[in-house]
Amino acid sequence: MLTFRRALVAAAFFLTIFYLISSSSSNPPSITTPAVPKADADVEAAKHASTTAVTDKSPSGANSAQQNPQGQRPIQDMSRMTLYEKLAYQFPYDVESKFPAYIWQTWKWTPAHSEFNFRDQEATWTQQHPGFIHEVITDKVAVHLIRLLYASVPEVVEAYNALPLPVLKADFFRYLILLARGGIYSDIDTYAIRSAVEWIPDSVPKDAIGLVIGIEADPDRPDWKEWYSRRIQFCQWTIQSKPGHPVLREVVSRITNATLAMKRNGTLRGVLDKNVIEFTGPALWTDVIFEYFNDKRYFDMTHSAGSIDWKNFTGMEVSKRVGDVVVLPITSFSPGVGQMGAKDYDDPMAFVKHDFEGTWKPESERHIGENK
Protein backbone atom coordinates (compact mmCIF):
# COMPACT_ATOMS: atom_id res chain seq x y z
CA MET A 1 0.00 0.00 0.00
CA LEU A 2 0.99 3.63 -0.35
CA THR A 3 3.39 4.63 2.47
CA PHE A 4 4.89 8.10 2.59
CA ARG A 5 8.11 6.82 1.04
CA ARG A 6 6.22 5.03 -1.71
CA ALA A 7 4.19 8.18 -2.29
CA LEU A 8 7.40 10.11 -2.92
CA VAL A 9 8.66 7.41 -5.28
CA ALA A 10 5.29 7.34 -7.05
CA ALA A 11 5.33 11.12 -7.39
CA ALA A 12 8.78 11.00 -8.96
CA PHE A 13 7.63 8.20 -11.27
CA PHE A 14 4.53 10.06 -12.43
CA LEU A 15 6.55 13.25 -12.96
CA THR A 16 8.97 11.33 -15.17
CA ILE A 17 6.14 9.66 -17.06
CA PHE A 18 4.38 13.00 -17.49
CA TYR A 19 7.51 14.49 -19.03
CA LEU A 20 7.94 11.55 -21.37
CA ILE A 21 4.28 11.57 -22.38
CA SER A 22 4.45 15.25 -23.28
CA SER A 23 6.95 14.36 -25.99
CA SER A 24 5.94 10.82 -26.86
CA SER A 25 3.70 9.37 -29.56
CA SER A 26 -0.04 8.87 -29.44
CA ASN A 27 -2.22 6.63 -31.52
CA PRO A 28 -5.51 8.18 -32.60
CA PRO A 29 -8.41 5.82 -31.95
CA SER A 30 -11.15 3.69 -33.93
CA ILE A 31 -28.65 -1.88 -27.83
CA THR A 32 -29.89 -3.97 -28.44
CA THR A 33 -28.86 -2.60 -31.81
CA PRO A 34 -25.27 -1.46 -31.19
CA ALA A 35 -24.20 1.92 -32.45
CA VAL A 36 -20.85 1.98 -34.21
CA PRO A 37 -18.16 4.17 -32.63
CA LYS A 38 -16.48 6.50 -35.04
CA ALA A 39 -12.76 7.16 -34.75
CA ASP A 40 -12.10 9.67 -31.99
CA ALA A 41 -11.22 12.83 -33.90
CA ASP A 42 -10.80 15.01 -30.81
CA VAL A 43 -7.03 14.53 -30.68
CA GLU A 44 -6.66 15.76 -34.26
CA ALA A 45 -9.03 18.64 -33.56
CA ALA A 46 -6.96 19.61 -30.56
CA LYS A 47 -3.78 19.59 -32.63
CA HIS A 48 -5.29 21.84 -35.29
CA ALA A 49 -6.70 24.23 -32.68
CA SER A 50 -3.22 25.70 -32.31
CA THR A 51 -2.13 28.16 -34.99
CA THR A 52 1.49 28.09 -33.83
CA ALA A 53 2.06 24.33 -33.92
CA VAL A 54 5.42 23.03 -35.07
CA THR A 55 4.73 21.41 -38.43
CA ASP A 56 6.71 19.37 -40.90
CA LYS A 57 7.84 21.44 -43.89
CA SER A 58 8.92 18.44 -45.94
CA PRO A 59 8.02 18.88 -49.62
CA SER A 60 7.15 15.21 -49.83
CA GLY A 61 4.02 15.75 -47.77
CA ALA A 62 4.70 12.57 -45.81
CA ASN A 63 2.83 12.15 -42.59
CA SER A 64 4.39 12.67 -39.17
CA ALA A 65 4.90 8.95 -38.56
CA GLN A 66 6.95 8.66 -41.74
CA GLN A 67 8.99 11.77 -41.08
CA ASN A 68 9.45 11.02 -37.40
CA PRO A 69 10.26 7.35 -36.92
CA GLN A 70 10.18 7.76 -33.14
CA GLY A 71 6.58 8.98 -33.38
CA GLN A 72 7.10 12.11 -31.29
CA ARG A 73 4.24 14.57 -31.20
CA PRO A 74 5.10 18.15 -32.11
CA ILE A 75 4.82 20.70 -29.33
CA GLN A 76 1.46 22.43 -29.44
CA ASP A 77 0.38 25.86 -28.28
CA MET A 78 -2.56 24.98 -26.02
CA SER A 79 -3.58 28.58 -25.35
CA ARG A 80 -6.21 28.52 -28.10
CA MET A 81 -7.66 25.15 -27.15
CA THR A 82 -10.84 24.64 -25.19
CA LEU A 83 -10.54 22.65 -21.99
CA TYR A 84 -12.05 19.63 -23.75
CA GLU A 85 -9.45 19.90 -26.52
CA LYS A 86 -6.63 20.20 -23.99
CA LEU A 87 -7.76 17.03 -22.25
CA ALA A 88 -8.05 15.25 -25.61
CA TYR A 89 -4.51 16.27 -26.50
CA GLN A 90 -2.98 15.39 -23.14
CA PHE A 91 -4.86 12.11 -22.65
CA PRO A 92 -5.60 10.61 -26.09
CA TYR A 93 -7.98 7.67 -26.26
CA ASP A 94 -6.98 4.40 -27.92
CA VAL A 95 -9.80 1.87 -27.73
CA GLU A 96 -7.52 -0.90 -28.99
CA SER A 97 -5.15 -0.60 -26.04
CA LYS A 98 -5.41 -2.90 -23.03
CA PHE A 99 -7.25 -1.96 -19.86
CA PRO A 100 -4.50 -0.81 -17.47
CA ALA A 101 -3.99 -3.14 -14.50
CA TYR A 102 -4.63 -0.47 -11.87
CA ILE A 103 -7.08 -0.46 -8.97
CA TRP A 104 -7.65 2.96 -7.43
CA GLN A 105 -9.37 3.60 -4.11
CA THR A 106 -9.38 6.60 -1.77
CA TRP A 107 -9.67 6.96 1.97
CA LYS A 108 -8.43 9.07 4.87
CA TRP A 109 -5.80 6.46 5.75
CA THR A 110 -3.92 3.70 3.99
CA PRO A 111 -4.26 0.05 5.08
CA ALA A 112 -0.97 0.45 6.98
CA HIS A 113 -2.66 2.90 9.38
CA SER A 114 -4.15 1.59 12.64
CA GLU A 115 -7.44 3.43 12.02
CA PHE A 116 -8.02 1.92 8.58
CA ASN A 117 -11.26 -0.04 9.05
CA PHE A 118 -11.90 -1.44 5.57
CA ARG A 119 -9.30 -4.21 5.56
CA ASP A 120 -11.71 -6.98 4.59
CA GLN A 121 -13.15 -5.01 1.69
CA GLU A 122 -9.78 -3.73 0.45
CA ALA A 123 -8.21 -7.18 0.59
CA THR A 124 -10.78 -8.66 -1.80
CA TRP A 125 -9.61 -6.39 -4.60
CA THR A 126 -6.03 -7.57 -4.24
CA GLN A 127 -7.08 -11.21 -3.91
CA GLN A 128 -9.27 -11.10 -7.01
CA HIS A 129 -6.69 -9.21 -9.07
CA PRO A 130 -3.22 -10.71 -8.63
CA GLY A 131 -0.68 -8.77 -10.65
CA PHE A 132 -2.66 -5.52 -10.54
CA ILE A 133 -1.22 -2.38 -8.96
CA HIS A 134 -3.64 -1.61 -6.13
CA GLU A 135 -3.38 1.74 -4.38
CA VAL A 136 -5.40 3.36 -1.63
CA ILE A 137 -4.81 7.08 -2.12
CA THR A 138 -5.16 9.42 0.85
CA ASP A 139 -6.49 12.95 0.48
CA LYS A 140 -3.03 14.41 1.02
CA VAL A 141 -1.48 12.22 -1.67
CA ALA A 142 -4.40 12.85 -4.06
CA VAL A 143 -3.71 16.59 -4.09
CA HIS A 144 -0.11 16.05 -5.21
CA LEU A 145 -1.02 13.32 -7.68
CA ILE A 146 -3.60 15.52 -9.43
CA ARG A 147 -1.12 18.38 -9.50
CA LEU A 148 1.41 16.17 -11.29
CA LEU A 149 -0.99 14.50 -13.72
CA TYR A 150 -2.72 17.74 -14.71
CA ALA A 151 0.20 20.17 -14.55
CA SER A 152 -0.36 21.10 -18.19
CA VAL A 153 -4.06 21.78 -17.54
CA PRO A 154 -3.89 24.07 -14.48
CA GLU A 155 -7.58 24.94 -14.53
CA VAL A 156 -8.36 21.34 -13.57
CA VAL A 157 -6.02 21.57 -10.58
CA GLU A 158 -7.57 24.90 -9.60
CA ALA A 159 -11.07 23.40 -9.76
CA TYR A 160 -10.09 20.37 -7.68
CA ASN A 161 -8.57 22.58 -4.99
CA ALA A 162 -11.59 24.91 -5.01
CA LEU A 163 -14.26 22.24 -4.41
CA PRO A 164 -15.67 22.96 -0.93
CA LEU A 165 -16.80 19.46 0.16
CA PRO A 166 -14.81 16.22 0.57
CA VAL A 167 -17.45 14.29 -1.37
CA LEU A 168 -17.05 16.61 -4.36
CA LYS A 169 -13.30 16.03 -4.35
CA ALA A 170 -13.83 12.27 -3.99
CA ASP A 171 -16.17 12.23 -7.00
CA PHE A 172 -13.86 14.40 -9.07
CA PHE A 173 -10.79 12.34 -8.21
CA ARG A 174 -12.25 9.11 -9.62
CA TYR A 175 -12.89 10.75 -12.99
CA LEU A 176 -9.49 12.44 -13.00
CA ILE A 177 -7.44 9.34 -12.21
CA LEU A 178 -9.30 7.21 -14.74
CA LEU A 179 -9.02 9.85 -17.47
CA ALA A 180 -5.27 10.14 -16.95
CA ARG A 181 -4.32 6.56 -16.09
CA GLY A 182 -7.30 4.26 -16.63
CA GLY A 183 -7.94 1.06 -14.73
CA ILE A 184 -10.59 0.41 -12.07
CA TYR A 185 -11.89 2.87 -9.52
CA SER A 186 -14.01 1.48 -6.69
CA ASP A 187 -15.18 3.00 -3.41
CA ILE A 188 -13.36 1.81 -0.31
CA ASP A 189 -16.52 0.17 1.11
CA THR A 190 -16.85 -2.29 -1.79
CA TYR A 191 -15.97 -5.99 -2.03
CA ALA A 192 -14.69 -7.53 -5.25
CA ILE A 193 -16.77 -10.70 -5.74
CA ARG A 194 -15.26 -11.61 -9.12
CA SER A 195 -12.25 -10.45 -11.06
CA ALA A 196 -12.65 -7.67 -13.59
CA VAL A 197 -11.46 -10.07 -16.29
CA GLU A 198 -14.96 -11.56 -16.07
CA TRP A 199 -16.84 -8.28 -16.39
CA ILE A 200 -16.74 -8.15 -20.19
CA PRO A 201 -18.46 -11.11 -21.91
CA ASP A 202 -16.20 -13.47 -23.84
CA SER A 203 -18.17 -12.68 -26.99
CA VAL A 204 -17.09 -9.05 -26.88
CA PRO A 205 -13.51 -8.28 -28.00
CA LYS A 206 -11.57 -6.40 -25.32
CA ASP A 207 -9.93 -4.18 -27.95
CA ALA A 208 -13.36 -2.81 -28.91
CA ILE A 209 -14.35 -1.69 -25.39
CA GLY A 210 -13.05 1.34 -23.50
CA LEU A 211 -15.54 1.76 -20.65
CA VAL A 212 -17.39 -0.66 -18.35
CA ILE A 213 -20.25 0.71 -16.24
CA GLY A 214 -23.10 -0.73 -14.20
CA ILE A 215 -26.68 0.24 -13.43
CA GLU A 216 -27.17 1.66 -9.94
CA ALA A 217 -30.92 2.19 -10.00
CA ASP A 218 -33.84 1.04 -12.16
CA PRO A 219 -36.85 2.29 -10.18
CA ASP A 220 -39.83 0.97 -12.13
CA ARG A 221 -42.46 2.73 -10.00
CA PRO A 222 -44.62 5.85 -10.44
CA ASP A 223 -42.96 7.77 -7.61
CA TRP A 224 -39.37 7.07 -8.70
CA LYS A 225 -38.51 10.80 -8.71
CA GLU A 226 -38.99 10.89 -4.94
CA TRP A 227 -36.17 8.38 -4.50
CA TYR A 228 -33.81 8.76 -7.44
CA SER A 229 -32.57 11.50 -9.72
CA ARG A 230 -32.86 9.55 -12.98
CA ARG A 231 -35.15 6.79 -14.25
CA ILE A 232 -32.06 4.73 -15.08
CA GLN A 233 -29.07 5.78 -13.02
CA PHE A 234 -25.56 4.56 -13.75
CA CYS A 235 -23.27 3.66 -10.88
CA GLN A 236 -20.05 5.60 -10.32
CA TRP A 237 -18.81 3.86 -7.18
CA THR A 238 -17.19 1.30 -9.49
CA ILE A 239 -15.94 2.15 -13.00
CA GLN A 240 -13.45 0.53 -15.35
CA SER A 241 -11.98 2.47 -18.25
CA LYS A 242 -9.11 2.96 -20.60
CA PRO A 243 -7.27 6.30 -20.35
CA GLY A 244 -8.69 9.25 -22.24
CA HIS A 245 -12.22 7.92 -22.72
CA PRO A 246 -14.47 10.69 -24.11
CA VAL A 247 -17.08 10.22 -21.36
CA LEU A 248 -14.47 10.93 -18.69
CA ARG A 249 -13.11 13.83 -20.72
CA GLU A 250 -16.59 15.40 -20.88
CA VAL A 251 -17.28 14.86 -17.17
CA VAL A 252 -13.96 16.44 -16.17
CA SER A 253 -14.61 19.38 -18.50
CA ARG A 254 -18.08 20.02 -17.10
CA ILE A 255 -17.05 19.81 -13.45
CA THR A 256 -14.04 22.05 -14.03
CA ASN A 257 -15.95 24.70 -15.97
CA ALA A 258 -18.88 24.72 -13.52
CA THR A 259 -16.59 24.91 -10.50
CA LEU A 260 -14.52 27.79 -11.83
CA ALA A 261 -17.63 29.69 -12.94
CA MET A 262 -19.14 29.36 -9.46
CA LYS A 263 -15.84 30.33 -7.89
CA ARG A 264 -15.75 33.52 -9.94
CA ASN A 265 -19.29 34.55 -9.05
CA GLY A 266 -18.93 33.62 -5.39
CA THR A 267 -21.54 30.85 -5.25
CA LEU A 268 -19.28 27.81 -4.85
CA ARG A 269 -19.58 27.76 -1.06
CA GLY A 270 -23.32 27.41 -1.47
CA VAL A 271 -23.00 23.87 -2.82
CA LEU A 272 -24.54 21.57 -0.21
CA ASP A 273 -24.66 17.80 0.18
CA LYS A 274 -28.05 17.68 -1.55
CA ASN A 275 -26.49 19.24 -4.68
CA VAL A 276 -23.71 16.67 -4.98
CA ILE A 277 -25.65 14.13 -7.07
CA GLU A 278 -26.25 16.67 -9.81
CA PHE A 279 -22.91 18.49 -9.55
CA THR A 280 -20.37 15.64 -9.51
CA GLY A 281 -22.33 12.48 -8.70
CA PRO A 282 -24.36 9.81 -10.51
CA ALA A 283 -26.87 12.23 -12.07
CA LEU A 284 -24.13 14.09 -13.95
CA TRP A 285 -22.40 10.80 -14.75
CA THR A 286 -25.62 9.31 -16.12
CA ASP A 287 -26.46 12.37 -18.22
CA VAL A 288 -23.03 12.43 -19.87
CA ILE A 289 -23.17 8.71 -20.67
CA PHE A 290 -26.56 9.00 -22.35
CA GLU A 291 -25.37 12.04 -24.31
CA TYR A 292 -22.33 10.04 -25.42
CA PHE A 293 -24.55 7.17 -26.63
CA ASN A 294 -26.35 9.64 -28.90
CA ASP A 295 -23.37 11.75 -29.98
CA LYS A 296 -22.86 11.77 -33.74
CA ARG A 297 -19.18 12.60 -33.24
CA TYR A 298 -18.65 9.07 -31.97
CA PHE A 299 -21.52 6.98 -33.31
CA ASP A 300 -23.01 6.41 -36.72
CA MET A 301 -26.71 6.82 -35.95
CA THR A 302 -27.84 6.29 -39.56
CA HIS A 303 -29.37 2.88 -38.87
CA SER A 304 -30.38 3.52 -35.28
CA ALA A 305 -34.01 2.88 -34.35
CA GLY A 306 -34.00 6.11 -32.35
CA SER A 307 -32.30 7.80 -29.44
CA ILE A 308 -30.80 5.55 -26.80
CA ASP A 309 -32.42 6.27 -23.43
CA TRP A 310 -33.50 4.58 -20.21
CA LYS A 311 -35.94 2.30 -22.04
CA ASN A 312 -32.99 0.45 -23.56
CA PHE A 313 -31.73 -0.60 -20.13
CA THR A 314 -34.68 -1.06 -17.80
CA GLY A 315 -35.14 -4.63 -16.60
CA MET A 316 -31.96 -5.91 -18.20
CA GLU A 317 -30.44 -9.05 -16.64
CA VAL A 318 -27.34 -9.50 -18.81
CA SER A 319 -24.76 -7.04 -20.08
CA LYS A 320 -25.32 -4.92 -23.17
CA ARG A 321 -22.79 -3.37 -25.49
CA VAL A 322 -23.30 0.13 -26.84
CA GLY A 323 -20.41 0.98 -29.13
CA ASP A 324 -17.25 0.92 -27.01
CA VAL A 325 -19.18 0.76 -23.70
CA VAL A 326 -20.32 -2.36 -21.83
CA VAL A 327 -23.31 -1.73 -19.56
CA LEU A 328 -23.76 -4.26 -16.77
CA PRO A 329 -27.13 -5.05 -15.14
CA ILE A 330 -27.99 -3.86 -11.64
CA THR A 331 -26.96 -7.23 -10.18
CA SER A 332 -23.33 -6.68 -11.22
CA PHE A 333 -22.50 -3.77 -8.91
CA SER A 334 -25.58 -3.84 -6.60
CA PRO A 335 -26.29 -7.48 -5.81
CA GLY A 336 -28.36 -8.33 -2.76
CA VAL A 337 -30.16 -4.98 -2.46
CA GLY A 338 -33.51 -6.78 -2.67
CA GLN A 339 -35.18 -4.42 -5.13
CA MET A 340 -35.27 -3.24 -8.75
CA GLY A 341 -34.54 -6.72 -10.04
CA ALA A 342 -31.14 -7.08 -8.38
CA LYS A 343 -30.25 -10.71 -7.70
CA ASP A 344 -28.19 -12.15 -4.85
CA TYR A 345 -24.44 -12.22 -4.27
CA ASP A 346 -24.04 -15.74 -5.66
CA ASP A 347 -25.51 -14.84 -9.05
CA PRO A 348 -23.05 -15.29 -11.96
CA MET A 349 -23.51 -11.60 -12.86
CA ALA A 350 -22.66 -10.36 -9.33
CA PHE A 351 -19.22 -8.73 -9.54
CA VAL A 352 -19.00 -6.08 -6.78
CA LYS A 353 -20.73 -5.75 -3.41
CA HIS A 354 -21.26 -2.23 -2.09
CA ASP A 355 -21.80 -1.70 1.63
CA PHE A 356 -23.46 1.73 1.15
CA GLU A 357 -21.75 3.08 4.26
CA GLY A 358 -21.79 6.69 3.12
CA THR A 359 -18.03 6.95 3.57
CA TRP A 360 -18.04 10.47 2.16
CA LYS A 361 -20.13 11.74 5.10
CA PRO A 362 -18.86 12.96 8.48
CA GLU A 363 -18.78 10.18 11.10
CA SER A 364 -21.72 11.72 12.98
CA GLU A 365 -23.98 11.59 9.90
CA ARG A 366 -23.10 8.14 8.62
CA HIS A 367 -25.82 5.48 8.47
CA ILE A 368 -25.71 1.97 7.10
CA GLY A 369 -27.84 1.70 3.99
CA GLU A 370 -27.45 5.31 2.91
CA ASN A 371 -25.94 6.25 -0.39
CA LYS A 372 -25.40 9.37 -2.40
C-alpha positions in Angstrom: 0.0 0.0 0.0 1.0 3.6 -0.3 3.4 4.6 2.5 4.9 8.1 2.6 8.1 6.8 1.0 6.2 5.0 -1.7 4.2 8.2 -2.3 7.4 10.1 -2.9 8.7 7.4 -5.3 5.3 7.3 -7.1 5.3 11.1 -7.4 8.8 11.0 -9.0 7.6 8.2 -11.3 4.5 10.1 -12.4 6.5 13.2 -13.0 9.0 11.3 -15.2 6.1 9.7 -17.1 4.4 13.0 -17.5 7.5 14.5 -19.0 7.9 11.6 -21.4 4.3 11.6 -22.4 4.4 15.2 -23.3 7.0 14.4 -26.0 5.9 10.8 -26.9 3.7 9.4 -29.6 0.0 8.9 -29.4 -2.2 6.6 -31.5 -5.5 8.2 -32.6 -8.4 5.8 -32.0 -11.1 3.7 -33.9 -28.6 -1.9 -27.8 -29.9 -4.0 -28.4 -28.9 -2.6 -31.8 -25.3 -1.5 -31.2 -24.2 1.9 -32.4 -20.8 2.0 -34.2 -18.2 4.2 -32.6 -16.5 6.5 -35.0 -12.8 7.2 -34.7 -12.1 9.7 -32.0 -11.2 12.8 -33.9 -10.8 15.0 -30.8 -7.0 14.5 -30.7 -6.7 15.8 -34.3 -9.0 18.6 -33.6 -7.0 19.6 -30.6 -3.8 19.6 -32.6 -5.3 21.8 -35.3 -6.7 24.2 -32.7 -3.2 25.7 -32.3 -2.1 28.2 -35.0 1.5 28.1 -33.8 2.1 24.3 -33.9 5.4 23.0 -35.1 4.7 21.4 -38.4 6.7 19.4 -40.9 7.8 21.4 -43.9 8.9 18.4 -45.9 8.0 18.9 -49.6 7.1 15.2 -49.8 4.0 15.8 -47.8 4.7 12.6 -45.8 2.8 12.1 -42.6 4.4 12.7 -39.2 4.9 8.9 -38.6 6.9 8.7 -41.7 9.0 11.8 -41.1 9.4 11.0 -37.4 10.3 7.3 -36.9 10.2 7.8 -33.1 6.6 9.0 -33.4 7.1 12.1 -31.3 4.2 14.6 -31.2 5.1 18.1 -32.1 4.8 20.7 -29.3 1.5 22.4 -29.4 0.4 25.9 -28.3 -2.6 25.0 -26.0 -3.6 28.6 -25.3 -6.2 28.5 -28.1 -7.7 25.2 -27.1 -10.8 24.6 -25.2 -10.5 22.7 -22.0 -12.1 19.6 -23.7 -9.4 19.9 -26.5 -6.6 20.2 -24.0 -7.8 17.0 -22.3 -8.1 15.3 -25.6 -4.5 16.3 -26.5 -3.0 15.4 -23.1 -4.9 12.1 -22.7 -5.6 10.6 -26.1 -8.0 7.7 -26.3 -7.0 4.4 -27.9 -9.8 1.9 -27.7 -7.5 -0.9 -29.0 -5.2 -0.6 -26.0 -5.4 -2.9 -23.0 -7.2 -2.0 -19.9 -4.5 -0.8 -17.5 -4.0 -3.1 -14.5 -4.6 -0.5 -11.9 -7.1 -0.5 -9.0 -7.6 3.0 -7.4 -9.4 3.6 -4.1 -9.4 6.6 -1.8 -9.7 7.0 2.0 -8.4 9.1 4.9 -5.8 6.5 5.7 -3.9 3.7 4.0 -4.3 0.1 5.1 -1.0 0.5 7.0 -2.7 2.9 9.4 -4.2 1.6 12.6 -7.4 3.4 12.0 -8.0 1.9 8.6 -11.3 0.0 9.1 -11.9 -1.4 5.6 -9.3 -4.2 5.6 -11.7 -7.0 4.6 -13.1 -5.0 1.7 -9.8 -3.7 0.5 -8.2 -7.2 0.6 -10.8 -8.7 -1.8 -9.6 -6.4 -4.6 -6.0 -7.6 -4.2 -7.1 -11.2 -3.9 -9.3 -11.1 -7.0 -6.7 -9.2 -9.1 -3.2 -10.7 -8.6 -0.7 -8.8 -10.7 -2.7 -5.5 -10.5 -1.2 -2.4 -9.0 -3.6 -1.6 -6.1 -3.4 1.7 -4.4 -5.4 3.4 -1.6 -4.8 7.1 -2.1 -5.2 9.4 0.8 -6.5 12.9 0.5 -3.0 14.4 1.0 -1.5 12.2 -1.7 -4.4 12.8 -4.1 -3.7 16.6 -4.1 -0.1 16.1 -5.2 -1.0 13.3 -7.7 -3.6 15.5 -9.4 -1.1 18.4 -9.5 1.4 16.2 -11.3 -1.0 14.5 -13.7 -2.7 17.7 -14.7 0.2 20.2 -14.5 -0.4 21.1 -18.2 -4.1 21.8 -17.5 -3.9 24.1 -14.5 -7.6 24.9 -14.5 -8.4 21.3 -13.6 -6.0 21.6 -10.6 -7.6 24.9 -9.6 -11.1 23.4 -9.8 -10.1 20.4 -7.7 -8.6 22.6 -5.0 -11.6 24.9 -5.0 -14.3 22.2 -4.4 -15.7 23.0 -0.9 -16.8 19.5 0.2 -14.8 16.2 0.6 -17.5 14.3 -1.4 -17.0 16.6 -4.4 -13.3 16.0 -4.4 -13.8 12.3 -4.0 -16.2 12.2 -7.0 -13.9 14.4 -9.1 -10.8 12.3 -8.2 -12.3 9.1 -9.6 -12.9 10.7 -13.0 -9.5 12.4 -13.0 -7.4 9.3 -12.2 -9.3 7.2 -14.7 -9.0 9.8 -17.5 -5.3 10.1 -16.9 -4.3 6.6 -16.1 -7.3 4.3 -16.6 -7.9 1.1 -14.7 -10.6 0.4 -12.1 -11.9 2.9 -9.5 -14.0 1.5 -6.7 -15.2 3.0 -3.4 -13.4 1.8 -0.3 -16.5 0.2 1.1 -16.8 -2.3 -1.8 -16.0 -6.0 -2.0 -14.7 -7.5 -5.2 -16.8 -10.7 -5.7 -15.3 -11.6 -9.1 -12.2 -10.5 -11.1 -12.6 -7.7 -13.6 -11.5 -10.1 -16.3 -15.0 -11.6 -16.1 -16.8 -8.3 -16.4 -16.7 -8.1 -20.2 -18.5 -11.1 -21.9 -16.2 -13.5 -23.8 -18.2 -12.7 -27.0 -17.1 -9.0 -26.9 -13.5 -8.3 -28.0 -11.6 -6.4 -25.3 -9.9 -4.2 -28.0 -13.4 -2.8 -28.9 -14.3 -1.7 -25.4 -13.0 1.3 -23.5 -15.5 1.8 -20.7 -17.4 -0.7 -18.4 -20.2 0.7 -16.2 -23.1 -0.7 -14.2 -26.7 0.2 -13.4 -27.2 1.7 -9.9 -30.9 2.2 -10.0 -33.8 1.0 -12.2 -36.9 2.3 -10.2 -39.8 1.0 -12.1 -42.5 2.7 -10.0 -44.6 5.8 -10.4 -43.0 7.8 -7.6 -39.4 7.1 -8.7 -38.5 10.8 -8.7 -39.0 10.9 -4.9 -36.2 8.4 -4.5 -33.8 8.8 -7.4 -32.6 11.5 -9.7 -32.9 9.5 -13.0 -35.2 6.8 -14.3 -32.1 4.7 -15.1 -29.1 5.8 -13.0 -25.6 4.6 -13.8 -23.3 3.7 -10.9 -20.0 5.6 -10.3 -18.8 3.9 -7.2 -17.2 1.3 -9.5 -15.9 2.1 -13.0 -13.5 0.5 -15.4 -12.0 2.5 -18.2 -9.1 3.0 -20.6 -7.3 6.3 -20.4 -8.7 9.3 -22.2 -12.2 7.9 -22.7 -14.5 10.7 -24.1 -17.1 10.2 -21.4 -14.5 10.9 -18.7 -13.1 13.8 -20.7 -16.6 15.4 -20.9 -17.3 14.9 -17.2 -14.0 16.4 -16.2 -14.6 19.4 -18.5 -18.1 20.0 -17.1 -17.1 19.8 -13.4 -14.0 22.0 -14.0 -16.0 24.7 -16.0 -18.9 24.7 -13.5 -16.6 24.9 -10.5 -14.5 27.8 -11.8 -17.6 29.7 -12.9 -19.1 29.4 -9.5 -15.8 30.3 -7.9 -15.7 33.5 -9.9 -19.3 34.5 -9.1 -18.9 33.6 -5.4 -21.5 30.8 -5.3 -19.3 27.8 -4.9 -19.6 27.8 -1.1 -23.3 27.4 -1.5 -23.0 23.9 -2.8 -24.5 21.6 -0.2 -24.7 17.8 0.2 -28.0 17.7 -1.6 -26.5 19.2 -4.7 -23.7 16.7 -5.0 -25.7 14.1 -7.1 -26.3 16.7 -9.8 -22.9 18.5 -9.6 -20.4 15.6 -9.5 -22.3 12.5 -8.7 -24.4 9.8 -10.5 -26.9 12.2 -12.1 -24.1 14.1 -13.9 -22.4 10.8 -14.8 -25.6 9.3 -16.1 -26.5 12.4 -18.2 -23.0 12.4 -19.9 -23.2 8.7 -20.7 -26.6 9.0 -22.4 -25.4 12.0 -24.3 -22.3 10.0 -25.4 -24.5 7.2 -26.6 -26.4 9.6 -28.9 -23.4 11.7 -30.0 -22.9 11.8 -33.7 -19.2 12.6 -33.2 -18.6 9.1 -32.0 -21.5 7.0 -33.3 -23.0 6.4 -36.7 -26.7 6.8 -36.0 -27.8 6.3 -39.6 -29.4 2.9 -38.9 -30.4 3.5 -35.3 -34.0 2.9 -34.4 -34.0 6.1 -32.4 -32.3 7.8 -29.4 -30.8 5.6 -26.8 -32.4 6.3 -23.4 -33.5 4.6 -20.2 -35.9 2.3 -22.0 -33.0 0.4 -23.6 -31.7 -0.6 -20.1 -34.7 -1.1 -17.8 -35.1 -4.6 -16.6 -32.0 -5.9 -18.2 -30.4 -9.1 -16.6 -27.3 -9.5 -18.8 -24.8 -7.0 -20.1 -25.3 -4.9 -23.2 -22.8 -3.4 -25.5 -23.3 0.1 -26.8 -20.4 1.0 -29.1 -17.3 0.9 -27.0 -19.2 0.8 -23.7 -20.3 -2.4 -21.8 -23.3 -1.7 -19.6 -23.8 -4.3 -16.8 -27.1 -5.0 -15.1 -28.0 -3.9 -11.6 -27.0 -7.2 -10.2 -23.3 -6.7 -11.2 -22.5 -3.8 -8.9 -25.6 -3.8 -6.6 -26.3 -7.5 -5.8 -28.4 -8.3 -2.8 -30.2 -5.0 -2.5 -33.5 -6.8 -2.7 -35.2 -4.4 -5.1 -35.3 -3.2 -8.8 -34.5 -6.7 -10.0 -31.1 -7.1 -8.4 -30.2 -10.7 -7.7 -28.2 -12.1 -4.9 -24.4 -12.2 -4.3 -24.0 -15.7 -5.7 -25.5 -14.8 -9.1 -23.1 -15.3 -12.0 -23.5 -11.6 -12.9 -22.7 -10.4 -9.3 -19.2 -8.7 -9.5 -19.0 -6.1 -6.8 -20.7 -5.8 -3.4 -21.3 -2.2 -2.1 -21.8 -1.7 1.6 -23.5 1.7 1.1 -21.7 3.1 4.3 -21.8 6.7 3.1 -18.0 6.9 3.6 -18.0 10.5 2.2 -20.1 11.7 5.1 -18.9 13.0 8.5 -18.8 10.2 11.1 -21.7 11.7 13.0 -24.0 11.6 9.9 -23.1 8.1 8.6 -25.8 5.5 8.5 -25.7 2.0 7.1 -27.8 1.7 4.0 -27.4 5.3 2.9 -25.9 6.2 -0.4 -25.4 9.4 -2.4 
